[in-house]
């Protein structure tokens, strides 16, 4: 299984495999047809409180990562995402964030790859 992270605003590609939106909010200005999202798994996204606290500020990213990892430890939606990874060779985690390096998708991808079931 391979997990990838991609901005939902970038054009879909065949190599994306299963496209899973991992944002709690639907991306602004994007129709469902254009997004080509196979599954919207908003329950795996950071809590509203954590998302608002972080606000995509680079200086807060390390602390955001630690807090989001703690949320993921207790989140049953992670198991659903792992099952999707077991049944699809590629799962692309879609995020609406502008920054391709500092977002919940990057944290989630690392979590799935480095934390045992």
N, C-alpha and C positions, 0 to 999 in steps of 0.2 A: 504494500500500500504506500502511496505517495500523497502527501498533503502539500498543497501549494497555496500561496496567498496572492490575490490579485485584486486590483480595484474594480469594483462593479461597473464603473464608468468606462473601463477599457473594453474594446471589442471582444466578444466571445470567440474562442478558438476551439477547434476539434480536440486539441491536446489538453483542454481544461478538464475533460472527464465530467464527473458529476459536479455541478456548480451549486454551492451552498452559501447562501447569504447569512453571515454571522453578525449582523447588526441588529440592534433592538428596534431601530427606526428604519422605515423604508427610505432609500436614498432619494433626495430631492431631485425633482425634474426628470426622473427616469421611469418610463413605463415598464410594466411587467414584460411586455413583448420584446422591448429593446434589451432589457437586462438579461433575458434568457436564464433566469434562476430556476434550477430544478427543485430546490427546497429552501424555504426560509426558516432557519432554525434560530429564532430570536432568543430562545431560552438559554442558549450557550453564550450569548453576548454578556459583556460586563453589566452589572446592575446599573440602574439609572443614577444612583448616588455616586458610584465610582466613575461612571462616564462623565458626569458633570464636574466632579472634582478634578479629573485628569485634564479635560478640555484640550487634549492633544498638545500639551506643553512639553517640549523636549526635556526640560529640567526635571519634570515629574515622572518620566518614563520608567526609571528603575523602580520607584516606589509603586507606580501603577502596575508594573509587571508582578511584583510581590503580592500586591493586594488581589489582582486578578487571578493569579495562580491559586491563592487561598480560596477564592470563590469557586474556581474550577474543581478543586478537591472535593467540594460538597455539592457539585452540580450533576444531577442525573442525566442531563442532556449530553454530557460528555460521552456517556456510554452509547448513546444513539449515534453520535458522530464517529465513534470507533467502529461500530457495526457497519456504518456506511463505508468506512475505510477497508473493512474486511471483505466487502462485496463489490467494491469498485477499485480498479487499479490506480486511479487518480481521483482525488477529491480536491477541488479548488475552493478555498475559503474566500468568499467575496466580502470586501469591506468598502464602505463609502468614504473612508478617510482620504484626505489629500496626500498625506505623507506615506509613501510606500514602506518606510522602515519603522515608523513609530505609530503602531496601531494595534488593536486587539487581535487582528488576524495573525500577526507575527508572533505575538505571545501565545496564542492558541496553537499555532503550528508547532512551536517549540515544546509546548506542554504535551501535546499528543505524541511527539517523537521521543521525549525524554522522561516521561512519567509512566511507570508501569501501570497496568490495569488494576 
